[in-house]
Amino acid sequence: MLASILKNSQNFLFPDNLSQAIPVHLTIIFIFSIILLLIVLIPGVGVVRGGARSWISILGFSIQPSEFMKLGIILNFERMIL
């Protein structure tokens, strides 16, 4: 059983056919971006700067989840076109 789990995880991380793995990874990026956008709405987590709550402050660093979402949208549109 452990051998089959390790083989499946190896196929996920290092697939034989790269065209099968790309859609899975793009979906993960897209879902992660949506989660980050929703985290901004949580009071205390989302930081207000310039009158807009669009930043997340983590360990002294501030990030804008919309930048990750831009990347996710562009990559998913590319997948739809191809």
C-alpha positions as CSV (number, residue, x, y, z in Angstrom):
1,M,0.0,0.0,0.0
2,L,2.8,2.4,0.9
3,A,4.5,1.6,-2.4
4,S,1.5,2.6,-4.4
5,I,1.1,5.8,-2.5
6,L,4.7,6.7,-3.1
7,K,4.4,5.8,-6.8
8,N,1.3,8.0,-7.2
9,S,3.0,10.9,-5.5
10,Q,6.0,10.4,-7.7
11,N,3.7,10.5,-10.8
12,F,2.1,13.7,-9.5
13,L,5.4,15.5,-8.8
14,F,7.4,14.1,-11.8
15,P,4.9,13.0,-14.4
16,D,6.0,11.0,-17.5
17,N,3.8,13.2,-19.7
18,L,4.2,16.8,-18.8
19,S,1.0,17.8,-20.7
20,Q,-1.1,15.8,-18.2
21,A,0.5,17.5,-15.2
22,I,0.3,21.2,-16.3
23,P,-3.5,21.4,-15.9
24,V,-3.4,20.0,-12.4
25,H,-0.8,22.5,-11.3
26,L,-2.6,25.4,-12.9
27,T,-5.7,24.5,-11.1
28,I,-3.8,24.4,-7.8
29,I,-2.4,27.9,-8.5
30,F,-5.8,29.2,-9.4
31,I,-7.5,27.8,-6.3
32,F,-4.6,29.1,-4.1
33,S,-5.1,32.6,-5.6
34,I,-8.8,32.5,-4.8
35,I,-8.1,31.5,-1.2
36,L,-5.6,34.3,-0.8
37,L,-8.2,36.8,-2.2
38,L,-10.7,35.5,0.4
39,I,-8.2,35.7,3.2
40,V,-7.9,39.5,2.6
41,L,-11.6,39.9,3.7
42,I,-10.9,38.4,7.2
43,P,-10.7,41.3,9.7
44,G,-7.2,41.5,11.2
45,V,-5.5,39.6,8.4
46,G,-6.3,42.0,5.5
47,V,-4.3,45.2,5.9
48,V,-5.8,48.6,4.8
49,R,-3.4,50.7,2.8
50,G,-4.4,53.7,0.8
51,G,-8.1,53.2,1.8
52,A,-8.3,49.7,0.3
53,R,-8.1,46.3,2.1
54,S,-6.1,44.5,-0.5
55,W,-2.9,43.5,1.3
56,I,-1.9,40.6,3.5
57,S,0.8,41.1,6.0
58,I,2.8,37.9,6.8
59,L,5.9,38.0,9.0
60,G,6.6,41.6,8.2
61,F,6.1,41.2,4.5
62,S,3.1,42.5,2.7
63,I,1.7,40.9,-0.5
64,Q,-1.2,41.6,-2.8
65,P,-3.1,38.5,-3.6
66,S,-4.4,40.1,-6.8
67,E,-0.9,39.6,-8.3
68,F,-1.1,35.9,-7.9
69,M,-4.7,35.9,-9.3
70,K,-3.4,37.7,-12.4
71,L,-0.9,35.0,-12.9
72,G,-3.5,32.3,-12.3
73,I,-6.0,33.8,-14.8
74,I,-3.4,34.2,-17.5
75,L,-2.1,30.6,-17.2
76,N,-5.7,29.2,-17.1
77,F,-6.7,31.2,-20.2
78,E,-3.6,29.9,-22.0
79,R,-4.7,26.3,-21.1
80,M,-8.2,27.1,-22.5
81,I,-6.8,28.4,-25.7
82,L,-4.4,25.5,-26.3
